[in-house]
Amino acid sequence: MSLPTFGHAMLPEWSFEPGTTYLNHGTVGATPKRVTQAQDALRALFEKQPSQHLLREITDFRYLDQPSIRPQSRMREAATAVAEFVGARPDDLVFVDNATAGVNAVVGSLDLREGDEVVLDELGYGAVKLIAKHFASRAGAHVRVLEMPYPGFDRALILKAYRDAITPRTRLLIIDHVCSGSSLVLPVPELIEMAHAAGVPVLVDGAHAPGAHALELSALGADWYTGNLHKWAMAPRSCGILYAAPGRHEGLHPAVISWGYGQSLAAEFDWVGTRDFTPYLAAPVGIEFMQQLGVARMRDYQRDLAWDAALRLSRGWNTELPFERSQVGSMVTVPLPQHAGSTAMDAHRLRLALLVEDRIEVQMHSFRGRLWARISAQVYNESADIERLATALSHRI
Ligand SMILES: Cc1ncc(COP(=O)(O)O)c(C=O)c1O
């Protein structure tokens, strides 16, 4: 079987408006048509017998004495396919709406006490910091946000920064697999090992990892790992996962409590009230699509394109890249020249002008007193997209 050519030849698989240059897959992942079609087919099927599907097929949970009439419920079937893809036991893996819900579930389930600490770093996702702050403040606990050696990103310095931030009151370390704004890939296995040596459990925020990075969650050693399938794993929105190590099921609850409370990880998370389950059920179709494309081949393409983009743009802008190739994956965040601006409003204006006037969607933000562009490289992108961005920006800065 011949494998498809990546780049614009892949665009017919997606629904983008013609003429759009989409370099923002990391923020809002675009769902392939075949996945939304599979999801639509499931919705159509369920509408034929809504009660049967919702009450007797979706979960194994014996909700009101109505057990699943399938040998395996649809949610467990989908979770099993996803678990295989991310190297987890199906019993340790549940679906959540998104990484935000995964983080809420884990932090909200902690038995935090007055004076306890939750440690995370400044490059972490803003909403994750707020979740930690919310649950910590309810318990009289604190959130310690450690400063990251960035620019100047270095494995040993990061390990030291985390090690120095841990105290006898640290109850949880939250680390990003792929940092949001900076696109940096953190040394997750080493950080977990260091935290465990200090007796601190670890939640990994892998919002950008599934699909873009090979995962072996059972072997990784994290206590909890949450990630999105609706970014790089080709699933429809909203579709995230939460992994809990075998010894970490106890006491872990979804943010929304329902009929499965206290029964099992799957019972609690598979049913969080009546809802649309089709994003989860269609997730295996996204995985099959990636497998048809060749998962390793797809990742190589994304990484090569992202790295070439980083080189091309930083040379054009005469700025220095604050990372090496091995420290990034399918996304790169490149500093713009100082004269491009420095504030969040400068970033907003520039980004909006690119979208409205040039039809280029790219993430742009201000950090450490300058603007940065985060480029996402998906298989439908090619170097012409980067050239288009470079040209459009050359007229604007
Ligand atoms: C590192 C990180 N964590 C969490 C999230 C939240 O993802 P979601 O909005 O899908 O919950 C994001 C979103 O981009 C992210 O970058």
The ligand as an ORCA input file, in Angstrom:
! r2SCAN-3c Opt
* xyz 0 1
  C      -0.156     22.557     28.580
  C      -1.644     22.671     28.452
  N      -2.415     22.163     29.415
  C      -3.759     22.192     29.334
  C      -4.380     22.760     28.253
  C      -5.874     22.791     28.218
  O      -6.380     22.029     27.169
  P      -7.951     21.928     27.018
  O      -8.442     23.312     26.749
  O      -8.171     21.016     25.871
  O      -8.463     21.407     28.306
  C      -3.626     23.306     27.219
  C      -4.277     23.905     26.045
  O      -3.691     24.249     25.066
  C      -2.221     23.267     27.325
  O      -1.439     23.819     26.388
*
